[in-house]
Amino acid sequence: MLGVKRVIAAAPPFNGTPSPAIVVAMDLVGADEIYCFGGVQAIAAMAIGTETIAPVDMIVGPGNAFVAEAKRQLFGRVGIDLFVGPTETLVIADESVDGELCAADLLGQAEHGPTSPAILLTNSEKLANDTIKEVERRLTILPTAEVAGAAWREYGEVIVCDTYEEMVEVANDLAFEHVQIMTQNVPYFKENMRNFGALFLGPETNVSYGDKCIGTNHTLPTRKAARYTGGLWVGKFIKTCTFQSATEEASVIVGEYCSRLCAVEGFGLGIKNRQISV
Protein backbone atom coordinates (compact mmCIF):
# COMPACT_ATOMS: atom_id res chain seq x y z
CA MET A 1 0.00 0.00 0.00
CA LEU A 2 3.04 2.30 0.18
CA GLY A 3 3.29 2.76 -3.57
CA VAL A 4 6.27 3.03 -5.91
CA LYS A 5 8.56 5.67 -4.40
CA ARG A 6 10.78 6.32 -7.40
CA VAL A 7 9.98 6.06 -11.09
CA ILE A 8 12.61 6.63 -13.74
CA ALA A 9 11.98 6.64 -17.47
CA ALA A 10 14.29 6.48 -20.46
CA ALA A 11 13.96 6.77 -24.23
CA PRO A 12 16.58 7.12 -26.97
CA PRO A 13 17.20 10.48 -28.65
CA PHE A 14 15.42 11.49 -31.84
CA ASN A 15 17.65 13.28 -34.37
CA GLY A 16 20.28 13.68 -31.68
CA THR A 17 18.10 15.30 -29.04
CA PRO A 18 15.41 14.22 -26.56
CA SER A 19 12.00 13.87 -28.17
CA PRO A 20 9.76 16.61 -26.73
CA ALA A 21 6.61 14.49 -27.12
CA ILE A 22 8.15 11.57 -25.23
CA VAL A 23 9.50 13.78 -22.47
CA VAL A 24 6.07 15.35 -21.98
CA ALA A 25 4.43 11.92 -21.89
CA MET A 26 6.92 10.69 -19.29
CA ASP A 27 6.30 13.76 -17.16
CA LEU A 28 2.52 13.40 -17.42
CA VAL A 29 2.62 9.81 -16.14
CA GLY A 30 4.69 10.82 -13.12
CA ALA A 31 8.32 10.01 -13.87
CA ASP A 32 10.65 11.33 -11.17
CA GLU A 33 13.74 11.09 -13.38
CA ILE A 34 13.91 11.21 -17.18
CA TYR A 35 16.94 10.08 -19.18
CA CYS A 36 17.70 10.36 -22.88
CA PHE A 37 19.17 6.99 -23.77
CA GLY A 38 17.89 3.58 -24.77
CA GLY A 39 18.88 0.07 -25.72
CA VAL A 40 21.06 -2.27 -23.68
CA GLN A 41 22.94 0.65 -22.12
CA ALA A 42 19.74 2.01 -20.60
CA ILE A 43 18.81 -1.40 -19.19
CA ALA A 44 22.29 -1.85 -17.71
CA ALA A 45 22.33 1.62 -16.18
CA MET A 46 18.96 1.13 -14.53
CA ALA A 47 19.65 -2.40 -13.29
CA ILE A 48 23.26 -1.97 -12.14
CA GLY A 49 23.48 1.76 -11.56
CA THR A 50 26.06 4.37 -12.52
CA GLU A 51 27.84 7.22 -10.77
CA THR A 52 24.79 9.40 -11.37
CA ILE A 53 21.90 6.91 -11.60
CA ALA A 54 20.86 4.82 -8.62
CA PRO A 55 19.81 1.27 -9.54
CA VAL A 56 16.14 0.33 -9.63
CA ASP A 57 14.25 -2.73 -8.39
CA MET A 58 12.15 -3.43 -11.48
CA ILE A 59 12.40 -2.74 -15.22
CA VAL A 60 9.38 -2.75 -17.49
CA GLY A 61 8.56 -1.79 -21.03
CA PRO A 62 9.07 -2.93 -24.63
CA GLY A 63 12.24 -2.92 -26.69
CA ASN A 64 14.11 -4.65 -29.47
CA ALA A 65 15.68 -8.10 -29.31
CA PHE A 66 18.80 -6.76 -27.57
CA VAL A 67 16.73 -5.06 -24.87
CA ALA A 68 14.73 -8.24 -24.34
CA GLU A 69 17.93 -10.27 -23.95
CA ALA A 70 19.40 -7.74 -21.52
CA LYS A 71 16.27 -7.94 -19.39
CA ARG A 72 16.40 -11.74 -19.50
CA GLN A 73 19.99 -11.82 -18.30
CA LEU A 74 19.33 -9.32 -15.52
CA PHE A 75 16.15 -11.02 -14.29
CA GLY A 76 16.77 -11.97 -10.69
CA ARG A 77 19.05 -9.05 -10.04
CA VAL A 78 16.01 -6.92 -10.80
CA GLY A 79 12.39 -7.74 -11.47
CA ILE A 80 11.05 -7.45 -15.01
CA ASP A 81 7.57 -7.42 -16.52
CA LEU A 82 7.88 -10.41 -18.87
CA PHE A 83 9.95 -11.73 -21.77
CA VAL A 84 8.60 -10.18 -24.96
CA GLY A 85 9.20 -10.10 -28.70
CA PRO A 86 8.98 -10.24 -31.57
CA THR A 87 5.60 -8.71 -32.39
CA GLU A 88 2.92 -11.28 -33.30
CA THR A 89 -0.45 -10.71 -34.95
CA LEU A 90 -3.28 -13.14 -35.63
CA VAL A 91 -6.24 -12.02 -37.74
CA ILE A 92 -9.34 -14.20 -37.30
CA ALA A 93 -11.77 -13.44 -40.10
CA ASP A 94 -14.64 -14.84 -42.15
CA GLU A 95 -16.47 -13.81 -45.31
CA SER A 96 -17.92 -10.74 -43.57
CA VAL A 97 -14.69 -8.82 -44.35
CA ASP A 98 -12.49 -8.60 -47.44
CA GLY A 99 -8.91 -9.44 -48.28
CA GLU A 100 -7.88 -5.80 -48.46
CA LEU A 101 -8.72 -5.21 -44.81
CA CYS A 102 -7.04 -8.43 -43.68
CA ALA A 103 -3.89 -7.66 -45.65
CA ALA A 104 -3.67 -4.16 -44.19
CA ASP A 105 -3.90 -5.48 -40.64
CA LEU A 106 -1.39 -8.29 -41.23
CA LEU A 107 1.21 -6.02 -42.80
CA GLY A 108 0.56 -3.31 -40.22
CA GLN A 109 2.24 -5.57 -37.66
CA ALA A 110 4.62 -7.48 -39.95
CA GLU A 111 6.40 -4.18 -40.65
CA HIS A 112 7.52 -4.07 -36.99
CA GLY A 113 10.37 -6.47 -37.72
CA PRO A 114 11.61 -9.15 -40.14
CA THR A 115 10.90 -11.90 -37.61
CA SER A 116 7.35 -10.81 -36.74
CA PRO A 117 4.79 -13.59 -37.39
CA ALA A 118 1.56 -12.51 -39.10
CA ILE A 119 -1.16 -15.14 -39.55
CA LEU A 120 -4.64 -15.12 -41.07
CA LEU A 121 -7.01 -17.70 -39.58
CA THR A 122 -10.23 -18.09 -41.52
CA ASN A 123 -13.01 -20.46 -42.53
CA SER A 124 -13.26 -18.93 -45.99
CA GLU A 125 -11.00 -20.23 -48.74
CA LYS A 126 -11.96 -17.27 -50.90
CA LEU A 127 -10.88 -14.80 -48.23
CA ALA A 128 -7.63 -16.73 -47.80
CA ASN A 129 -6.76 -16.43 -51.48
CA ASP A 130 -7.91 -12.81 -51.72
CA THR A 131 -5.78 -11.86 -48.73
CA ILE A 132 -2.65 -13.52 -50.14
CA LYS A 133 -3.09 -11.64 -53.42
CA GLU A 134 -3.65 -8.35 -51.63
CA VAL A 135 -0.61 -8.81 -49.39
CA GLU A 136 1.59 -9.39 -52.44
CA ARG A 137 0.14 -6.31 -54.15
CA ARG A 138 0.72 -4.10 -51.14
CA LEU A 139 4.30 -5.30 -50.79
CA THR A 140 5.02 -3.65 -54.17
CA ILE A 141 3.97 -0.21 -52.89
CA LEU A 142 4.35 -0.24 -49.10
CA PRO A 143 7.13 2.07 -47.79
CA THR A 144 8.02 -0.58 -45.19
CA ALA A 145 7.87 -3.43 -47.70
CA GLU A 146 11.47 -4.55 -47.15
CA VAL A 147 10.85 -5.40 -43.49
CA ALA A 148 7.21 -6.45 -43.83
CA GLY A 149 8.00 -8.58 -46.88
CA ALA A 150 10.77 -10.44 -45.06
CA ALA A 151 8.43 -11.15 -42.15
CA TRP A 152 5.64 -12.33 -44.45
CA ARG A 153 7.89 -14.60 -46.50
CA GLU A 154 9.49 -16.28 -43.50
CA TYR A 155 6.79 -16.10 -40.82
CA GLY A 156 3.50 -15.34 -42.58
CA GLU A 157 0.80 -17.99 -42.72
CA VAL A 158 -2.79 -18.44 -43.88
CA ILE A 159 -4.70 -21.17 -42.06
CA VAL A 160 -8.10 -22.33 -43.33
CA CYS A 161 -10.44 -24.10 -40.89
CA ASP A 162 -13.88 -25.63 -41.31
CA THR A 163 -15.70 -24.12 -38.33
CA TYR A 164 -15.57 -21.41 -35.70
CA GLU A 165 -14.85 -24.12 -33.13
CA GLU A 166 -11.76 -25.25 -35.01
CA MET A 167 -10.64 -21.65 -35.42
CA VAL A 168 -10.82 -21.12 -31.66
CA GLU A 169 -8.88 -24.33 -31.05
CA VAL A 170 -6.09 -23.25 -33.40
CA ALA A 171 -6.03 -19.72 -32.02
CA ASN A 172 -5.75 -20.92 -28.43
CA ASP A 173 -2.89 -23.19 -29.43
CA LEU A 174 -1.05 -20.34 -31.16
CA ALA A 175 -1.52 -18.06 -28.09
CA PHE A 176 -0.55 -14.95 -30.05
CA GLU A 177 0.18 -11.49 -28.73
CA HIS A 178 -2.35 -9.54 -30.83
CA VAL A 179 -5.55 -11.24 -31.94
CA GLN A 180 -7.97 -9.30 -34.14
CA ILE A 181 -11.49 -10.72 -34.47
CA MET A 182 -13.31 -9.79 -37.68
CA THR A 183 -16.21 -12.23 -37.94
CA GLN A 184 -20.00 -12.13 -38.04
CA ASN A 185 -20.09 -13.52 -34.50
CA VAL A 186 -17.49 -11.54 -32.58
CA PRO A 187 -18.92 -12.42 -29.12
CA TYR A 188 -18.36 -16.14 -29.78
CA PHE A 189 -14.61 -15.61 -30.01
CA LYS A 190 -14.53 -13.20 -27.08
CA GLU A 191 -16.25 -15.80 -24.90
CA ASN A 192 -14.22 -18.80 -26.06
CA MET A 193 -10.71 -17.46 -26.58
CA ARG A 194 -8.40 -18.25 -23.66
CA ASN A 195 -4.79 -17.69 -24.76
CA PHE A 196 -3.91 -14.25 -26.12
CA GLY A 197 -2.12 -11.06 -25.20
CA ALA A 198 -4.93 -8.72 -26.24
CA LEU A 199 -8.13 -9.10 -28.26
CA PHE A 200 -9.22 -6.48 -30.77
CA LEU A 201 -12.92 -6.96 -31.34
CA GLY A 202 -14.44 -6.08 -34.70
CA PRO A 203 -13.04 -4.63 -37.93
CA GLU A 204 -13.27 -1.14 -36.44
CA THR A 205 -10.75 -1.97 -33.70
CA ASN A 206 -7.36 -1.87 -35.36
CA VAL A 207 -4.34 -3.37 -33.57
CA SER A 208 -2.45 -0.13 -34.21
CA TYR A 209 -4.91 1.58 -31.87
CA GLY A 210 -3.54 -0.61 -29.12
CA ASP A 211 0.01 0.22 -30.19
CA LYS A 212 -0.58 3.93 -30.02
CA CYS A 213 -3.57 5.36 -28.25
CA ILE A 214 -6.58 3.22 -27.30
CA GLY A 215 -5.56 3.15 -23.64
CA THR A 216 -4.87 -0.51 -22.84
CA ASN A 217 -1.34 -1.57 -21.99
CA HIS A 218 0.67 -2.88 -24.91
CA THR A 219 3.53 -4.76 -23.30
CA LEU A 220 2.08 -8.19 -24.01
CA PRO A 221 3.14 -11.85 -23.90
CA THR A 222 4.61 -13.46 -27.02
CA ARG A 223 5.96 -16.89 -27.99
CA LYS A 224 3.05 -18.74 -26.36
CA ALA A 225 3.58 -17.06 -22.98
CA ALA A 226 -0.10 -16.07 -23.14
CA ARG A 227 -0.84 -19.64 -22.00
CA TYR A 228 0.18 -18.64 -18.47
CA THR A 229 0.39 -14.86 -18.18
CA GLY A 230 -1.20 -11.65 -19.33
CA GLY A 231 0.56 -8.42 -20.19
CA LEU A 232 1.99 -5.67 -18.05
CA TRP A 233 -0.55 -4.21 -15.61
CA VAL A 234 -0.62 -2.54 -12.21
CA GLY A 235 -0.55 -5.92 -10.47
CA LYS A 236 3.03 -6.42 -11.69
CA PHE A 237 4.06 -3.73 -9.22
CA ILE A 238 2.25 -5.25 -6.25
CA LYS A 239 4.27 -7.40 -3.86
CA THR A 240 2.30 -10.00 -1.93
CA CYS A 241 3.94 -9.95 1.51
CA THR A 242 2.75 -11.95 4.53
CA PHE A 243 3.26 -11.69 8.29
CA GLN A 244 2.53 -14.07 11.14
CA SER A 245 1.80 -13.72 14.84
CA ALA A 246 0.75 -16.35 17.37
CA THR A 247 -0.33 -16.19 21.00
CA GLU A 248 1.41 -18.32 23.63
CA GLU A 249 -1.56 -20.69 23.77
CA ALA A 250 -1.70 -21.03 19.98
CA SER A 251 2.06 -21.56 19.80
CA VAL A 252 1.77 -24.64 22.02
CA ILE A 253 -0.92 -26.17 19.79
CA VAL A 254 0.76 -25.25 16.50
CA GLY A 255 4.10 -26.40 17.85
CA GLU A 256 2.78 -29.93 18.31
CA TYR A 257 1.81 -30.15 14.66
CA CYS A 258 5.06 -28.51 13.59
CA SER A 259 7.10 -31.04 15.59
CA ARG A 260 5.30 -33.93 13.94
CA LEU A 261 5.96 -32.51 10.50
CA CYS A 262 9.64 -32.01 11.39
CA ALA A 263 9.81 -35.66 12.40
CA VAL A 264 8.12 -36.79 9.18
CA GLU A 265 10.55 -34.71 7.10
CA GLY A 266 13.56 -35.98 9.06
CA PHE A 267 14.60 -32.70 10.61
CA GLY A 268 16.23 -33.14 14.00
CA LEU A 269 15.19 -29.81 15.49
CA GLY A 270 11.64 -30.86 16.03
CA ILE A 271 12.66 -34.29 17.38
CA LYS A 272 15.25 -32.87 19.75
CA ASN A 273 13.34 -29.98 21.21
CA ARG A 274 9.77 -31.19 21.17
CA GLN A 275 7.88 -34.06 22.69
CA ILE A 276 6.75 -36.10 19.70
CA SER A 277 3.54 -38.07 19.55
CA VAL A 278 2.99 -39.63 16.13
SULBEL-V605149 format. One record per backbone hydrogen bond with DSSP energy under -1.0 kcal/mol. NH is the residue of the N-H (numbers start at 1). CO is the residue of the C=O. If there is no record, write none. Layout:
nh=NH co=CO
nh=NH co=CO
//
This chain:
nh=9 co=33
nh=11 co=35
nh=14 co=17
nh=17 co=14
nh=23 co=19
nh=24 co=20
nh=25 co=21
nh=26 co=22
nh=27 co=23
nh=28 co=24
nh=29 co=25
nh=30 co=27
nh=31 co=26
nh=32 co=7
nh=33 co=7
nh=35 co=9
nh=37 co=35
nh=43 co=39
nh=44 co=40
nh=45 co=41
nh=46 co=42
nh=47 co=43
nh=48 co=44
nh=49 co=45
nh=50 co=53
nh=56 co=46
nh=59 co=79
nh=68 co=64
nh=69 co=65
nh=70 co=66
nh=71 co=67
nh=72 co=68
nh=73 co=69
nh=74 co=70
nh=75 co=71
nh=76 co=78
nh=77 co=74
nh=78 co=74
nh=79 co=57
nh=89 co=117
nh=90 co=178
nh=91 co=119
nh=92 co=180
nh=93 co=121
nh=94 co=182
nh=97 co=94
nh=102 co=98
nh=103 co=99
nh=104 co=100
nh=105 co=101
nh=106 co=102
nh=107 co=103
nh=108 co=104
nh=110 co=106
nh=111 co=107
nh=112 co=109
nh=113 co=110
nh=116 co=113
nh=119 co=89
nh=120 co=157
nh=121 co=91
nh=122 co=159
nh=128 co=124
nh=129 co=125
nh=130 co=126
nh=131 co=127
nh=132 co=128
nh=133 co=129
nh=134 co=130
nh=135 co=131
nh=136 co=132
nh=137 co=133
nh=138 co=134
nh=139 co=135
nh=140 co=137
nh=141 co=138
nh=142 co=138
nh=145 co=142
nh=148 co=144
nh=149 co=145
nh=150 co=146
nh=151 co=147
nh=152 co=148
nh=153 co=149
nh=154 co=150
nh=155 co=151
nh=156 co=152
nh=157 co=118
nh=159 co=120
nh=161 co=122
nh=167 co=163
nh=168 co=164
nh=169 co=165
nh=170 co=166
nh=171 co=167
nh=172 co=168
nh=173 co=169
nh=174 co=170
nh=175 co=171
nh=178 co=88
nh=179 co=198
nh=180 co=90
nh=181 co=200
nh=182 co=92
nh=190 co=186
nh=191 co=187
nh=192 co=188
nh=193 co=189
nh=197 co=176
nh=198 co=177
nh=200 co=179
nh=202 co=181
nh=205 co=202
nh=206 co=204
nh=209 co=206
nh=211 co=207
nh=212 co=208
nh=213 co=209
nh=214 co=209
nh=225 co=222
nh=227 co=224
nh=228 co=225
nh=229 co=225
nh=232 co=219
nh=236 co=233
nh=237 co=234
nh=238 co=235
nh=241 co=239
nh=251 co=247
nh=252 co=248
nh=253 co=249
nh=254 co=250
nh=255 co=251
nh=256 co=252
nh=257 co=253
nh=258 co=254
nh=259 co=255
nh=260 co=256
nh=261 co=257
nh=262 co=258
nh=263 co=259
nh=264 co=260
nh=265 co=261
nh=267 co=262
nh=272 co=268
nh=273 co=269
nh=274 co=270
//
